[in-house]
Amino acid sequence: MNLLRLFRPLRPYRLQVTALVISTALLTLASLVVPGIIQSVIDEGLGQQESGALTRAALAILGIGALRSLFGFARRYLGEWL
């Protein structure tokens, strides 16, 4: 009960706190996807010598990197704003 009192000053900023938590969660999830993509490239692309899988994986990793930078910016912006 005493721990919940720490969140009272954040009540006027519920939207910003929610956006901060969501952007942090999305940043973490995007970071966890990359090793799975690399594993599939090693298993499928290199094992079967399929160059298309390597190209698709490289584009996916670039896209995830762009998303991570967007979510990271949102997390830093909202964290500093609060």
C-alpha positions in Angstrom: 0.0 0.0 0.0 2.8 2.4 0.8 4.5 1.7 -2.5 1.4 2.7 -4.4 1.7 6.2 -2.9 4.8 6.7 -5.0 2.7 6.8 -8.1 0.3 9.5 -7.0 2.4 12.4 -8.4 2.3 10.6 -11.8 -1.5 10.6 -12.1 -1.7 13.8 -14.2 0.8 12.1 -16.6 -0.9 8.8 -17.1 -0.8 9.0 -20.9 2.9 9.8 -20.9 3.7 7.0 -18.4 1.7 4.5 -20.4 3.4 5.6 -23.7 6.8 5.3 -21.9 6.0 1.7 -20.7 4.7 0.7 -24.1 7.8 2.1 -26.0 10.1 0.4 -23.5 8.3 -2.9 -24.1 8.4 -2.6 -27.9 12.0 -1.7 -27.8 12.8 -4.8 -25.8 10.7 -7.0 -28.1 12.4 -5.6 -31.1 15.7 -6.4 -29.6 14.7 -10.0 -28.9 13.7 -10.6 -32.5 17.1 -10.1 -34.1 18.8 -13.3 -32.7 15.9 -15.4 -34.1 16.4 -13.9 -37.5 20.1 -14.6 -37.4 19.4 -18.2 -36.3 17.0 -18.7 -39.3 19.6 -17.3 -41.7 22.3 -19.7 -40.3 19.9 -22.7 -40.4 18.1 -22.1 -43.6 20.1 -19.6 -45.7 23.6 -20.8 -45.2 22.7 -24.5 -44.7 20.7 -24.7 -47.9 22.8 -22.0 -49.6 19.8 -19.8 -50.3 20.9 -16.3 -51.0 17.3 -14.9 -50.9 17.0 -15.8 -47.2 20.2 -13.8 -46.4 18.8 -10.8 -48.3 15.4 -10.9 -46.6 17.1 -11.3 -43.2 19.4 -8.3 -43.8 16.4 -6.2 -44.8 14.4 -7.3 -41.8 17.3 -6.5 -39.4 17.6 -3.1 -41.0 13.9 -2.5 -40.5 14.1 -3.7 -36.9 17.0 -1.3 -36.3 14.9 1.6 -37.6 12.1 0.6 -35.3 14.4 0.2 -32.4 15.8 3.8 -33.0 12.2 5.1 -33.1 11.2 3.3 -29.9 14.4 4.3 -28.2 13.8 8.0 -29.1 10.3 7.8 -27.7 11.5 6.2 -24.5 14.2 8.8 -24.0 12.0 11.7 -24.9 9.2 10.6 -22.6 11.6 9.6 -19.8 13.2 13.0 -19.9 9.8 14.8 -20.2 8.5 13.1 -17.1 
